[in-house]
Amino acid sequence: MLRVKAGDVDRMGLLFERHHRALLGFLYHMLGGSRAASEDLVQNVFYRMLKYRHTYSADGEFRTWMYHLARNVLADHVKKNRHAAYHTDVANVADYLGGGHLADEGLEQAQDVLVLHQALARLSPENREVLVLSRFQEMKYGEIAQVLDTTEGAVRVRAHRALKELKTIYLRIEN
C-alpha cells in the first residue's frame, strides 16, 4: 500500500487479488448473504483505498486500515438502503452441494449454512461484526480491537456474548 500511496497505482491490482475475497466474505456476512451488494461494496472499498491512499500510514497493519474503510462503506450503504431487506440467496445453496458428498449430506449441510446465515442476520450489527471478523475472517482479537477502536478485552467479551446470542437464535430457528 505504501507504493500505491507513493503513486504506483498499478500495485492496487495486487492488493485487490490478495484481499478482495476476504472483504467479500466480510461484507457478504454483514449484509446477510447478499452477494451482489457485497461485490458492489468491495469495489467501493477499493475505490476508497485509491481515493484516500494519502491517509494510509505504515504505523498500523494494512488490514486494519482496509477494514476501517470497509466498515465506513458498509455504514454508508446501510444508511442509504435502510429500508431494503437482505436475505440469503437460495441460488447459493448449489455452492454447498459439491465436494463429493452424498446429495442428502450436501443438502443437510446447505440447510445448516442457511440457518446459520439467518441467525447471523438476526444478530445486532455490532455482534455480527465481531463474529464475522473473528470467525469468518480469522482475525485475532487484538486486530479486531484496532479495527473497532476498542480494547482487546472488550472484543473478547463481545465475541463471547455474540456467540451465546447466535447459539440461542440458531436453536430457535432450527426448532
PyMOL CGO cylinders between C-alpha atoms (Angstrom):
from pymol import cmd
from pymol.cgo import CYLINDER

trace = [
    CYLINDER, 0.00, 0.00, 0.00, 2.93, 2.30, 0.60, 0.3, 1, 1, 1, 1, 1, 1,
    CYLINDER, 2.93, 2.30, 0.60, 3.81, 2.03, -3.10, 0.3, 1, 1, 1, 1, 1, 1,
    CYLINDER, 3.81, 2.03, -3.10, 0.23, 2.86, -4.06, 0.3, 1, 1, 1, 1, 1, 1,
    CYLINDER, 0.23, 2.86, -4.06, 0.36, 5.83, -1.72, 0.3, 1, 1, 1, 1, 1, 1,
    CYLINDER, 0.36, 5.83, -1.72, 3.57, 6.95, -3.41, 0.3, 1, 1, 1, 1, 1, 1,
    CYLINDER, 3.57, 6.95, -3.41, 1.82, 6.95, -6.79, 0.3, 1, 1, 1, 1, 1, 1,
    CYLINDER, 1.82, 6.95, -6.79, 2.35, 3.41, -8.11, 0.3, 1, 1, 1, 1, 1, 1,
    CYLINDER, 2.35, 3.41, -8.11, -1.38, 2.79, -8.52, 0.3, 1, 1, 1, 1, 1, 1,
    CYLINDER, -1.38, 2.79, -8.52, -0.72, -0.30, -10.66, 0.3, 1, 1, 1, 1, 1, 1,
    CYLINDER, -0.72, -0.30, -10.66, 0.03, -2.09, -7.37, 0.3, 1, 1, 1, 1, 1, 1,
    CYLINDER, 0.03, -2.09, -7.37, -3.65, -1.74, -6.47, 0.3, 1, 1, 1, 1, 1, 1,
    CYLINDER, -3.65, -1.74, -6.47, -4.34, -4.79, -8.64, 0.3, 1, 1, 1, 1, 1, 1,
    CYLINDER, -4.34, -4.79, -8.64, -2.08, -6.89, -6.44, 0.3, 1, 1, 1, 1, 1, 1,
    CYLINDER, -2.08, -6.89, -6.44, -3.83, -5.65, -3.31, 0.3, 1, 1, 1, 1, 1, 1,
    CYLINDER, -3.83, -5.65, -3.31, -7.18, -6.48, -4.90, 0.3, 1, 1, 1, 1, 1, 1,
    CYLINDER, -7.18, -6.48, -4.90, -6.02, -10.02, -5.72, 0.3, 1, 1, 1, 1, 1, 1,
    CYLINDER, -6.02, -10.02, -5.72, -4.79, -10.56, -2.16, 0.3, 1, 1, 1, 1, 1, 1,
    CYLINDER, -4.79, -10.56, -2.16, -7.70, -9.06, -0.24, 0.3, 1, 1, 1, 1, 1, 1,
    CYLINDER, -7.70, -9.06, -0.24, -10.91, -8.97, -2.29, 0.3, 1, 1, 1, 1, 1, 1,
    CYLINDER, -10.91, -8.97, -2.29, -12.08, -12.44, -1.22, 0.3, 1, 1, 1, 1, 1, 1,
    CYLINDER, -12.08, -12.44, -1.22, -11.71, -11.64, 2.47, 0.3, 1, 1, 1, 1, 1, 1,
    CYLINDER, -11.71, -11.64, 2.47, -13.56, -8.34, 2.02, 0.3, 1, 1, 1, 1, 1, 1,
    CYLINDER, -13.56, -8.34, 2.02, -16.26, -10.06, 0.00, 0.3, 1, 1, 1, 1, 1, 1,
    CYLINDER, -16.26, -10.06, 0.00, -16.74, -12.60, 2.78, 0.3, 1, 1, 1, 1, 1, 1,
    CYLINDER, -16.74, -12.60, 2.78, -16.89, -9.92, 5.46, 0.3, 1, 1, 1, 1, 1, 1,
    CYLINDER, -16.89, -9.92, 5.46, -19.42, -7.81, 3.56, 0.3, 1, 1, 1, 1, 1, 1,
    CYLINDER, -19.42, -7.81, 3.56, -21.44, -10.87, 2.49, 0.3, 1, 1, 1, 1, 1, 1,
    CYLINDER, -21.44, -10.87, 2.49, -21.91, -11.95, 6.09, 0.3, 1, 1, 1, 1, 1, 1,
    CYLINDER, -21.91, -11.95, 6.09, -22.56, -8.43, 7.32, 0.3, 1, 1, 1, 1, 1, 1,
    CYLINDER, -22.56, -8.43, 7.32, -25.28, -7.95, 4.69, 0.3, 1, 1, 1, 1, 1, 1,
    CYLINDER, -25.28, -7.95, 4.69, -26.98, -11.24, 5.49, 0.3, 1, 1, 1, 1, 1, 1,
    CYLINDER, -26.98, -11.24, 5.49, -25.97, -13.08, 2.34, 0.3, 1, 1, 1, 1, 1, 1,
    CYLINDER, -25.97, -13.08, 2.34, -26.45, -10.56, -0.46, 0.3, 1, 1, 1, 1, 1, 1,
    CYLINDER, -26.45, -10.56, -0.46, -23.68, -11.46, -2.90, 0.3, 1, 1, 1, 1, 1, 1,
    CYLINDER, -23.68, -11.46, -2.90, -24.43, -8.78, -5.49, 0.3, 1, 1, 1, 1, 1, 1,
    CYLINDER, -24.43, -8.78, -5.49, -24.47, -5.98, -2.93, 0.3, 1, 1, 1, 1, 1, 1,
    CYLINDER, -24.47, -5.98, -2.93, -21.30, -7.38, -1.33, 0.3, 1, 1, 1, 1, 1, 1,
    CYLINDER, -21.30, -7.38, -1.33, -19.47, -7.39, -4.65, 0.3, 1, 1, 1, 1, 1, 1,
    CYLINDER, -19.47, -7.39, -4.65, -20.51, -3.78, -5.27, 0.3, 1, 1, 1, 1, 1, 1,
    CYLINDER, -20.51, -3.78, -5.27, -19.28, -2.75, -1.84, 0.3, 1, 1, 1, 1, 1, 1,
    CYLINDER, -19.28, -2.75, -1.84, -15.93, -4.48, -2.36, 0.3, 1, 1, 1, 1, 1, 1,
    CYLINDER, -15.93, -4.48, -2.36, -15.47, -2.30, -5.44, 0.3, 1, 1, 1, 1, 1, 1,
    CYLINDER, -15.47, -2.30, -5.44, -16.37, 0.76, -3.37, 0.3, 1, 1, 1, 1, 1, 1,
    CYLINDER, -16.37, 0.76, -3.37, -13.81, -0.18, -0.72, 0.3, 1, 1, 1, 1, 1, 1,
    CYLINDER, -13.81, -0.18, -0.72, -11.04, -0.43, -3.30, 0.3, 1, 1, 1, 1, 1, 1,
    CYLINDER, -11.04, -0.43, -3.30, -12.15, 2.82, -4.88, 0.3, 1, 1, 1, 1, 1, 1,
    CYLINDER, -12.15, 2.82, -4.88, -11.90, 4.50, -1.47, 0.3, 1, 1, 1, 1, 1, 1,
    CYLINDER, -11.90, 4.50, -1.47, -8.47, 2.94, -0.95, 0.3, 1, 1, 1, 1, 1, 1,
    CYLINDER, -8.47, 2.94, -0.95, -7.32, 4.77, -4.06, 0.3, 1, 1, 1, 1, 1, 1,
    CYLINDER, -7.32, 4.77, -4.06, -9.15, 7.96, -3.20, 0.3, 1, 1, 1, 1, 1, 1,
    CYLINDER, -9.15, 7.96, -3.20, -7.89, 8.09, 0.39, 0.3, 1, 1, 1, 1, 1, 1,
    CYLINDER, -7.89, 8.09, 0.39, -4.48, 6.47, -0.12, 0.3, 1, 1, 1, 1, 1, 1,
    CYLINDER, -4.48, 6.47, -0.12, -2.87, 9.57, 1.35, 0.3, 1, 1, 1, 1, 1, 1,
    CYLINDER, -2.87, 9.57, 1.35, -4.43, 8.69, 4.74, 0.3, 1, 1, 1, 1, 1, 1,
    CYLINDER, -4.43, 8.69, 4.74, -2.67, 5.31, 4.95, 0.3, 1, 1, 1, 1, 1, 1,
    CYLINDER, -2.67, 5.31, 4.95, 0.25, 5.23, 7.33, 0.3, 1, 1, 1, 1, 1, 1,
    CYLINDER, 0.25, 5.23, 7.33, 2.63, 2.35, 7.89, 0.3, 1, 1, 1, 1, 1, 1,
    CYLINDER, 2.63, 2.35, 7.89, 2.12, 2.68, 11.65, 0.3, 1, 1, 1, 1, 1, 1,
    CYLINDER, 2.12, 2.68, 11.65, -0.64, 0.08, 11.71, 0.3, 1, 1, 1, 1, 1, 1,
    CYLINDER, -0.64, 0.08, 11.71, -1.39, -3.05, 9.75, 0.3, 1, 1, 1, 1, 1, 1,
    CYLINDER, -1.39, -3.05, 9.75, -2.83, -2.65, 6.25, 0.3, 1, 1, 1, 1, 1, 1,
    CYLINDER, -2.83, -2.65, 6.25, -5.74, -5.00, 7.02, 0.3, 1, 1, 1, 1, 1, 1,
    CYLINDER, -5.74, -5.00, 7.02, -6.82, -2.78, 9.91, 0.3, 1, 1, 1, 1, 1, 1,
    CYLINDER, -6.82, -2.78, 9.91, -6.95, 0.28, 7.65, 0.3, 1, 1, 1, 1, 1, 1,
    CYLINDER, -6.95, 0.28, 7.65, -8.74, -1.72, 4.95, 0.3, 1, 1, 1, 1, 1, 1,
    CYLINDER, -8.74, -1.72, 4.95, -11.42, -2.92, 7.38, 0.3, 1, 1, 1, 1, 1, 1,
    CYLINDER, -11.42, -2.92, 7.38, -11.90, 0.63, 8.66, 0.3, 1, 1, 1, 1, 1, 1,
    CYLINDER, -11.90, 0.63, 8.66, -12.67, 1.66, 5.10, 0.3, 1, 1, 1, 1, 1, 1,
    CYLINDER, -12.67, 1.66, 5.10, -14.93, -1.38, 4.62, 0.3, 1, 1, 1, 1, 1, 1,
    CYLINDER, -14.93, -1.38, 4.62, -16.88, -0.54, 7.78, 0.3, 1, 1, 1, 1, 1, 1,
    CYLINDER, -16.88, -0.54, 7.78, -17.37, 3.03, 6.54, 0.3, 1, 1, 1, 1, 1, 1,
    CYLINDER, -17.37, 3.03, 6.54, -18.55, 1.82, 3.12, 0.3, 1, 1, 1, 1, 1, 1,
    CYLINDER, -18.55, 1.82, 3.12, -20.91, -0.62, 4.83, 0.3, 1, 1, 1, 1, 1, 1,
    CYLINDER, -20.91, -0.62, 4.83, -22.28, 2.07, 7.14, 0.3, 1, 1, 1, 1, 1, 1,
    CYLINDER, -22.28, 2.07, 7.14, -22.91, 4.39, 4.19, 0.3, 1, 1, 1, 1, 1, 1,
    CYLINDER, -22.91, 4.39, 4.19, -24.64, 1.57, 2.31, 0.3, 1, 1, 1, 1, 1, 1,
    CYLINDER, -24.64, 1.57, 2.31, -26.86, 0.68, 5.26, 0.3, 1, 1, 1, 1, 1, 1,
    CYLINDER, -26.86, 0.68, 5.26, -27.87, 4.32, 5.76, 0.3, 1, 1, 1, 1, 1, 1,
    CYLINDER, -27.87, 4.32, 5.76, -28.67, 4.69, 2.09, 0.3, 1, 1, 1, 1, 1, 1,
    CYLINDER, -28.67, 4.69, 2.09, -30.63, 1.42, 1.91, 0.3, 1, 1, 1, 1, 1, 1,
    CYLINDER, -30.63, 1.42, 1.91, -32.06, 1.15, 5.40, 0.3, 1, 1, 1, 1, 1, 1,
    CYLINDER, -32.06, 1.15, 5.40, -35.47, 0.08, 4.09, 0.3, 1, 1, 1, 1, 1, 1,
    CYLINDER, -35.47, 0.08, 4.09, -34.15, -2.65, 1.82, 0.3, 1, 1, 1, 1, 1, 1,
    CYLINDER, -34.15, -2.65, 1.82, -34.28, -6.18, 3.23, 0.3, 1, 1, 1, 1, 1, 1,
    CYLINDER, -34.28, -6.18, 3.23, -31.36, -8.53, 2.71, 0.3, 1, 1, 1, 1, 1, 1,
    CYLINDER, -31.36, -8.53, 2.71, -31.76, -12.26, 2.76, 0.3, 1, 1, 1, 1, 1, 1,
    CYLINDER, -31.76, -12.26, 2.76, -29.75, -15.26, 1.73, 0.3, 1, 1, 1, 1, 1, 1,
    CYLINDER, -29.75, -15.26, 1.73, -29.96, -16.06, -1.96, 0.3, 1, 1, 1, 1, 1, 1,
    CYLINDER, -29.96, -16.06, -1.96, -31.32, -19.60, -2.21, 0.3, 1, 1, 1, 1, 1, 1,
    CYLINDER, -31.32, -19.60, -2.21, -29.47, -19.99, -5.51, 0.3, 1, 1, 1, 1, 1, 1,
    CYLINDER, -29.47, -19.99, -5.51, -26.25, -20.01, -3.49, 0.3, 1, 1, 1, 1, 1, 1,
    CYLINDER, -26.25, -20.01, -3.49, -27.26, -23.34, -1.95, 0.3, 1, 1, 1, 1, 1, 1,
    CYLINDER, -27.26, -23.34, -1.95, -25.77, -25.04, -5.01, 0.3, 1, 1, 1, 1, 1, 1,
    CYLINDER, -25.77, -25.04, -5.01, -22.36, -23.76, -3.89, 0.3, 1, 1, 1, 1, 1, 1,
    CYLINDER, -22.36, -23.76, -3.89, -22.52, -26.09, -0.90, 0.3, 1, 1, 1, 1, 1, 1,
    CYLINDER, -22.52, -26.09, -0.90, -23.50, -29.25, -2.78, 0.3, 1, 1, 1, 1, 1, 1,
    CYLINDER, -23.50, -29.25, -2.78, -20.14, -30.04, -4.35, 0.3, 1, 1, 1, 1, 1, 1,
    CYLINDER, -20.14, -30.04, -4.35, -17.12, -31.72, -2.86, 0.3, 1, 1, 1, 1, 1, 1,
    CYLINDER, -17.12, -31.72, -2.86, -18.05, -35.38, -3.40, 0.3, 1, 1, 1, 1, 1, 1,
    CYLINDER, -18.05, -35.38, -3.40, -20.59, -35.65, -0.59, 0.3, 1, 1, 1, 1, 1, 1,
    CYLINDER, -20.59, -35.65, -0.59, -23.76, -37.62, -0.98, 0.3, 1, 1, 1, 1, 1, 1,
    CYLINDER, -23.76, -37.62, -0.98, -26.67, -35.45, -2.10, 0.3, 1, 1, 1, 1, 1, 1,
    CYLINDER, -26.67, -35.45, -2.10, -28.51, -35.80, 1.23, 0.3, 1, 1, 1, 1, 1, 1,
    CYLINDER, -28.51, -35.80, 1.23, -25.44, -34.80, 3.22, 0.3, 1, 1, 1, 1, 1, 1,
    CYLINDER, -25.44, -34.80, 3.22, -24.90, -31.84, 0.91, 0.3, 1, 1, 1, 1, 1, 1,
    CYLINDER, -24.90, -31.84, 0.91, -28.48, -30.69, 1.30, 0.3, 1, 1, 1, 1, 1, 1,
    CYLINDER, -28.48, -30.69, 1.30, -28.32, -31.06, 5.07, 0.3, 1, 1, 1, 1, 1, 1,
    CYLINDER, -28.32, -31.06, 5.07, -25.10, -29.08, 5.19, 0.3, 1, 1, 1, 1, 1, 1,
    CYLINDER, -25.10, -29.08, 5.19, -26.57, -26.42, 2.92, 0.3, 1, 1, 1, 1, 1, 1,
    CYLINDER, -26.57, -26.42, 2.92, -29.62, -26.17, 5.20, 0.3, 1, 1, 1, 1, 1, 1,
    CYLINDER, -29.62, -26.17, 5.20, -27.35, -25.75, 8.22, 0.3, 1, 1, 1, 1, 1, 1,
    CYLINDER, -27.35, -25.75, 8.22, -25.49, -22.96, 6.42, 0.3, 1, 1, 1, 1, 1, 1,
    CYLINDER, -25.49, -22.96, 6.42, -28.77, -21.23, 5.53, 0.3, 1, 1, 1, 1, 1, 1,
    CYLINDER, -28.77, -21.23, 5.53, -29.93, -21.42, 9.15, 0.3, 1, 1, 1, 1, 1, 1,
    CYLINDER, -29.93, -21.42, 9.15, -26.58, -20.03, 10.27, 0.3, 1, 1, 1, 1, 1, 1,
    CYLINDER, -26.58, -20.03, 10.27, -26.92, -17.11, 7.84, 0.3, 1, 1, 1, 1, 1, 1,
    CYLINDER, -26.92, -17.11, 7.84, -30.45, -16.46, 9.08, 0.3, 1, 1, 1, 1, 1, 1,
    CYLINDER, -30.45, -16.46, 9.08, -29.23, -16.49, 12.68, 0.3, 1, 1, 1, 1, 1, 1,
    CYLINDER, -29.23, -16.49, 12.68, -26.33, -14.18, 11.83, 0.3, 1, 1, 1, 1, 1, 1,
    CYLINDER, -26.33, -14.18, 11.83, -28.73, -11.78, 10.11, 0.3, 1, 1, 1, 1, 1, 1,
    CYLINDER, -28.73, -11.78, 10.11, -30.79, -11.56, 13.31, 0.3, 1, 1, 1, 1, 1, 1,
    CYLINDER, -30.79, -11.56, 13.31, -27.82, -10.54, 15.45, 0.3, 1, 1, 1, 1, 1, 1,
    CYLINDER, -27.82, -10.54, 15.45, -27.24, -6.89, 16.13, 0.3, 1, 1, 1, 1, 1, 1,
    CYLINDER, -27.24, -6.89, 16.13, -24.80, -5.38, 13.60, 0.3, 1, 1, 1, 1, 1, 1,
    CYLINDER, -24.80, -5.38, 13.60, -22.20, -4.96, 16.36, 0.3, 1, 1, 1, 1, 1, 1,
    CYLINDER, -22.20, -4.96, 16.36, -22.37, -8.62, 17.42, 0.3, 1, 1, 1, 1, 1, 1,
    CYLINDER, -22.37, -8.62, 17.42, -22.46, -9.85, 13.83, 0.3, 1, 1, 1, 1, 1, 1,
    CYLINDER, -22.46, -9.85, 13.83, -19.40, -7.74, 13.00, 0.3, 1, 1, 1, 1, 1, 1,
    CYLINDER, -19.40, -7.74, 13.00, -17.33, -9.19, 15.86, 0.3, 1, 1, 1, 1, 1, 1,
    CYLINDER, -17.33, -9.19, 15.86, -18.25, -12.75, 14.89, 0.3, 1, 1, 1, 1, 1, 1,
    CYLINDER, -18.25, -12.75, 14.89, -17.64, -12.23, 11.19, 0.3, 1, 1, 1, 1, 1, 1,
    CYLINDER, -17.64, -12.23, 11.19, -14.23, -10.69, 11.84, 0.3, 1, 1, 1, 1, 1, 1,
    CYLINDER, -14.23, -10.69, 11.84, -13.17, -13.33, 14.37, 0.3, 1, 1, 1, 1, 1, 1,
    CYLINDER, -13.17, -13.33, 14.37, -14.69, -16.50, 12.94, 0.3, 1, 1, 1, 1, 1, 1,
    CYLINDER, -14.69, -16.50, 12.94, -15.02, -15.93, 9.20, 0.3, 1, 1, 1, 1, 1, 1,
    CYLINDER, -15.02, -15.93, 9.20, -12.14, -13.50, 8.63, 0.3, 1, 1, 1, 1, 1, 1,
    CYLINDER, -12.14, -13.50, 8.63, -9.99, -15.28, 11.25, 0.3, 1, 1, 1, 1, 1, 1,
    CYLINDER, -9.99, -15.28, 11.25, -8.73, -12.03, 12.72, 0.3, 1, 1, 1, 1, 1, 1,
    CYLINDER, -8.73, -12.03, 12.72, -7.19, -12.05, 16.17, 0.3, 1, 1, 1, 1, 1, 1,
    CYLINDER, -7.19, -12.05, 16.17, -8.92, -10.15, 18.94, 0.3, 1, 1, 1, 1, 1, 1,
    CYLINDER, -8.92, -10.15, 18.94, -6.10, -7.60, 19.01, 0.3, 1, 1, 1, 1, 1, 1,
    CYLINDER, -6.10, -7.60, 19.01, -6.60, -6.85, 15.31, 0.3, 1, 1, 1, 1, 1, 1,
    CYLINDER, -6.60, -6.85, 15.31, -10.35, -6.58, 15.77, 0.3, 1, 1, 1, 1, 1, 1,
    CYLINDER, -10.35, -6.58, 15.77, -9.80, -4.20, 18.67, 0.3, 1, 1, 1, 1, 1, 1,
    CYLINDER, -9.80, -4.20, 18.67, -7.79, -1.94, 16.36, 0.3, 1, 1, 1, 1, 1, 1,
    CYLINDER, -7.79, -1.94, 16.36, -10.47, -2.07, 13.67, 0.3, 1, 1, 1, 1, 1, 1,
    CYLINDER, -10.47, -2.07, 13.67, -13.24, -1.31, 16.16, 0.3, 1, 1, 1, 1, 1, 1,
    CYLINDER, -13.24, -1.31, 16.16, -11.13, 1.21, 18.10, 0.3, 1, 1, 1, 1, 1, 1,
    CYLINDER, -11.13, 1.21, 18.10, -11.66, -0.55, 21.43, 0.3, 1, 1, 1, 1, 1, 1,
    CYLINDER, -11.66, -0.55, 21.43, -9.73, -2.83, 23.77, 0.3, 1, 1, 1, 1, 1, 1,
    CYLINDER, -9.73, -2.83, 23.77, -8.93, -6.48, 23.21, 0.3, 1, 1, 1, 1, 1, 1,
    CYLINDER, -8.93, -6.48, 23.21, -10.78, -7.35, 26.42, 0.3, 1, 1, 1, 1, 1, 1,
    CYLINDER, -10.78, -7.35, 26.42, -13.91, -5.62, 25.17, 0.3, 1, 1, 1, 1, 1, 1,
    CYLINDER, -13.91, -5.62, 25.17, -13.70, -7.59, 21.92, 0.3, 1, 1, 1, 1, 1, 1,
    CYLINDER, -13.70, -7.59, 21.92, -13.37, -10.86, 23.85, 0.3, 1, 1, 1, 1, 1, 1,
    CYLINDER, -13.37, -10.86, 23.85, -16.47, -10.06, 25.90, 0.3, 1, 1, 1, 1, 1, 1,
    CYLINDER, -16.47, -10.06, 25.90, -18.45, -9.01, 22.81, 0.3, 1, 1, 1, 1, 1, 1,
    CYLINDER, -18.45, -9.01, 22.81, -17.40, -12.16, 20.94, 0.3, 1, 1, 1, 1, 1, 1,
    CYLINDER, -17.40, -12.16, 20.94, -18.43, -14.37, 23.85, 0.3, 1, 1, 1, 1, 1, 1,
    CYLINDER, -18.43, -14.37, 23.85, -21.80, -12.67, 24.19, 0.3, 1, 1, 1, 1, 1, 1,
    CYLINDER, -21.80, -12.67, 24.19, -22.34, -12.70, 20.43, 0.3, 1, 1, 1, 1, 1, 1,
    CYLINDER, -22.34, -12.70, 20.43, -21.64, -16.44, 20.21, 0.3, 1, 1, 1, 1, 1, 1,
    CYLINDER, -21.64, -16.44, 20.21, -24.06, -17.08, 23.05, 0.3, 1, 1, 1, 1, 1, 1,
    CYLINDER, -24.06, -17.08, 23.05, -26.73, -14.99, 21.32, 0.3, 1, 1, 1, 1, 1, 1,
    CYLINDER, -26.73, -14.99, 21.32, -26.05, -16.66, 17.97, 0.3, 1, 1, 1, 1, 1, 1,
    CYLINDER, -26.05, -16.66, 17.97, -26.47, -20.11, 19.52, 0.3, 1, 1, 1, 1, 1, 1,
    CYLINDER, -26.47, -20.11, 19.52, -29.80, -19.10, 21.06, 0.3, 1, 1, 1, 1, 1, 1,
    CYLINDER, -29.80, -19.10, 21.06, -31.09, -17.67, 17.77, 0.3, 1, 1, 1, 1, 1, 1,
    CYLINDER, -31.09, -17.67, 17.77, -29.82, -20.66, 15.76, 0.3, 1, 1, 1, 1, 1, 1,
    CYLINDER, -29.82, -20.66, 15.76, -31.55, -23.17, 18.03, 0.3, 1, 1, 1, 1, 1, 1,
    CYLINDER, -31.55, -23.17, 18.03, -34.76, -21.13, 17.92, 0.3, 1, 1, 1, 1, 1, 1,
    CYLINDER, -34.76, -21.13, 17.92, -34.74, -21.10, 14.10, 0.3, 1, 1, 1, 1, 1, 1,
    CYLINDER, -34.74, -21.10, 14.10, -33.81, -24.77, 13.83, 0.3, 1, 1, 1, 1, 1, 1,
    CYLINDER, -33.81, -24.77, 13.83, -36.72, -25.88, 16.01, 0.3, 1, 1, 1, 1, 1, 1,
]
cmd.load_cgo(trace, "trace")
